[in-house]
Amino acid sequence: MAPHAPGWPALLEAVKLAPCWTVMAACAAPLPLPDGMRPGNGGPIGWAARDSSKPGRPRGAECWVVQGSHSWSRTHLEETPGTVMPALLEALSAWAGATLPAPIHAAAHRWRYSLVEVPLGRPCLVDPALGLGLAGAWCLAGQAEAAFNSGTALAAALPV
């Protein structure tokens, strides 16, 4: 971008994104946990949710999404899914205070640039003369609504 928008790289350097390891697991039996939780105890789990509790989801397997905390994910960033998955499931088991049933399916994914720690602080970057713009959740905050608002702002700022 620097050849086209020389001031943008300096603005983008201020944006800070954190990694997040995420585990998706399906179990045949329910877990003794609330549908969603943010332990906030500085441990491995930053957020977990019973994905199968969402309205309209088919009944059957109990599906969970477990996200590692910022610090835990950063510490374990270069580990393999095969190492991270059991560690996060063990942390979920500890939170439940019970041994989890063996997952019938589980997968782990590393989001290297997942969580917005320091946003850009403006809805988007745009150069209408060039018809060039950047938008995303990273501009405003780390929620889906921020991504929508950023994209809307960019669409409004670009010439038709």
VEXDREN-2710 file (C-alpha; in Angstrom, 1 decimal):
% VEXDREN-2710
k/r/px/py/pz
1/MET/0.0/0.0/0.0
2/ALA/2.9/2.4/0.7
3/PRO/3.4/3.3/-3.0
4/HIS/-0.3/4.3/-3.2
5/ALA/-1.1/5.5/0.3
6/PRO/2.3/6.5/1.9
7/GLY/0.7/7.5/5.3
8/TRP/-1.2/4.3/5.8
9/PRO/1.6/1.9/7.0
10/ALA/2.4/4.2/10.0
11/LEU/-1.3/4.2/10.9
12/LEU/-1.5/0.4/10.6
13/GLU/1.6/-0.1/12.8
14/ALA/-0.5/1.1/15.8
15/VAL/-3.1/-1.6/15.3
16/LYS/-2.4/-4.6/17.5
17/LEU/-4.0/-8.0/17.0
18/ALA/-3.7/-11.0/19.4
19/PRO/-3.7/-14.6/18.3
20/CYS/-6.3/-17.1/19.4
21/TRP/-6.3/-20.9/19.5
22/THR/-9.8/-22.2/19.0
23/VAL/-11.0/-25.8/19.6
24/MET/-14.3/-27.1/18.2
25/ALA/-15.4/-30.3/19.9
26/ALA/-18.5/-32.5/19.7
27/CYS/-19.4/-34.8/22.6
28/ALA/-22.1/-37.4/22.8
29/ALA/-23.2/-36.3/26.3
30/PRO/-23.9/-32.9/27.8
31/LEU/-21.3/-31.1/29.8
32/PRO/-22.2/-29.7/33.3
33/LEU/-21.5/-26.1/32.3
34/PRO/-23.5/-23.0/31.5
35/ASP/-24.1/-22.4/27.7
36/GLY/-21.4/-19.7/27.7
37/MET/-18.6/-18.6/29.9
38/ARG/-15.7/-16.2/30.2
39/PRO/-13.6/-17.6/33.1
40/GLY/-11.5/-14.4/33.4
41/ASN/-9.1/-16.1/35.8
42/GLY/-6.0/-15.7/33.7
43/GLY/-6.1/-19.4/32.7
44/PRO/-6.0/-21.0/29.3
45/ILE/-9.7/-20.3/28.4
46/GLY/-10.7/-16.9/27.3
47/TRP/-14.2/-17.8/26.2
48/ALA/-16.2/-21.0/25.7
49/ALA/-19.8/-21.6/24.4
50/ARG/-22.1/-24.5/23.9
51/ASP/-22.6/-24.0/20.2
52/SER/-25.4/-26.5/20.0
53/SER/-27.5/-24.4/22.4
54/LYS/-28.1/-21.8/19.7
55/PRO/-31.7/-21.7/18.5
56/GLY/-32.5/-23.9/15.5
57/ARG/-29.5/-26.1/16.0
58/PRO/-30.2/-29.8/15.5
59/ARG/-30.3/-31.9/18.7
60/GLY/-27.9/-34.7/19.1
61/ALA/-24.2/-34.2/19.7
62/GLU/-23.2/-31.4/22.1
63/CYS/-20.9/-29.0/20.3
64/TRP/-18.5/-26.6/22.0
65/VAL/-16.3/-23.8/20.8
66/VAL/-13.4/-23.1/23.2
67/GLN/-11.1/-20.1/22.6
68/GLY/-7.8/-19.7/24.3
69/SER/-7.1/-16.5/26.2
70/HIS/-4.9/-13.9/24.6
71/SER/-1.9/-14.6/26.8
72/TRP/-2.3/-18.4/26.6
73/SER/-2.7/-18.4/22.8
74/ARG/0.3/-16.1/22.5
75/THR/2.4/-18.4/24.7
76/HIS/1.4/-21.5/22.7
77/LEU/1.3/-19.8/19.3
78/GLU/3.7/-22.1/17.6
79/GLU/2.5/-25.4/19.0
80/THR/0.6/-27.9/17.0
81/PRO/-3.2/-28.5/17.0
82/GLY/-2.5/-31.9/18.4
83/THR/-0.9/-30.3/21.5
84/VAL/-3.3/-27.4/21.9
85/MET/-6.5/-29.3/21.6
86/PRO/-6.1/-31.6/24.6
87/ALA/-4.8/-28.7/26.7
88/LEU/-7.8/-26.6/26.1
89/LEU/-10.2/-29.5/26.5
90/GLU/-8.5/-30.4/29.8
91/ALA/-9.0/-26.8/30.9
92/LEU/-12.7/-27.1/30.0
93/SER/-12.8/-30.3/32.0
94/ALA/-11.3/-28.5/35.0
95/TRP/-13.8/-25.7/34.7
96/ALA/-16.6/-28.2/34.6
97/GLY/-15.2/-30.0/37.6
98/ALA/-15.8/-33.3/35.8
99/THR/-14.1/-35.5/33.3
100/LEU/-15.4/-34.7/29.8
101/PRO/-16.8/-37.4/27.7
102/ALA/-14.4/-38.3/24.9
103/PRO/-15.1/-36.1/21.9
104/ILE/-16.7/-37.8/18.9
105/HIS/-15.1/-35.0/16.8
106/ALA/-12.6/-32.3/17.6
107/ALA/-10.5/-29.8/15.7
108/ALA/-8.2/-27.0/16.6
109/HIS/-7.4/-23.9/14.6
110/ARG/-4.9/-21.1/15.2
111/TRP/-6.0/-17.6/14.3
112/ARG/-2.8/-15.7/14.2
113/TYR/-4.5/-12.3/13.9
114/SER/-7.8/-12.9/15.7
115/LEU/-8.5/-10.5/18.5
116/VAL/-8.3/-6.8/18.3
117/GLU/-6.2/-5.4/21.2
118/VAL/-5.6/-1.9/19.9
119/PRO/-8.0/-0.8/17.1
120/LEU/-7.2/1.8/14.4
121/GLY/-9.6/4.1/16.1
122/ARG/-11.4/5.2/13.0
123/PRO/-14.1/3.5/10.9
124/CYS/-11.9/2.8/7.9
125/LEU/-9.0/4.1/5.8
126/VAL/-10.0/5.5/2.5
127/ASP/-8.5/7.5/-0.4
128/PRO/-11.5/8.4/-2.6
129/ALA/-9.3/9.8/-5.4
130/LEU/-7.6/6.4/-5.7
131/GLY/-10.8/4.4/-5.0
132/LEU/-8.7/2.6/-2.4
133/GLY/-9.9/1.7/1.1
134/LEU/-9.4/-0.7/4.0
135/ALA/-12.1/-1.8/6.4
136/GLY/-12.5/-4.5/9.1
137/ALA/-13.3/-5.1/12.7
138/TRP/-9.6/-4.1/13.4
139/CYS/-10.6/-0.5/12.6
140/LEU/-13.0/-0.1/15.5
141/ALA/-13.2/-3.1/17.9
142/GLY/-13.2/-6.8/17.9
143/GLN/-16.8/-7.6/17.2
144/ALA/-18.8/-8.5/14.1
145/GLU/-20.7/-5.3/14.4
146/ALA/-17.5/-3.3/14.2
147/ALA/-16.6/-5.1/10.9
148/PHE/-20.1/-4.3/9.5
149/ASN/-19.8/-0.6/10.6
150/SER/-16.4/-0.3/9.1
151/GLY/-17.5/-1.8/5.8
152/THR/-20.5/0.5/5.7
153/ALA/-18.3/3.5/6.4
154/LEU/-15.9/2.5/3.6
155/ALA/-18.8/2.0/1.2
156/ALA/-20.2/5.4/2.0
157/ALA/-16.8/7.1/1.6
158/LEU/-15.9/5.6/-1.8
159/PRO/-17.2/7.3/-4.9
160/VAL/-20.0/5.6/-6.8
END
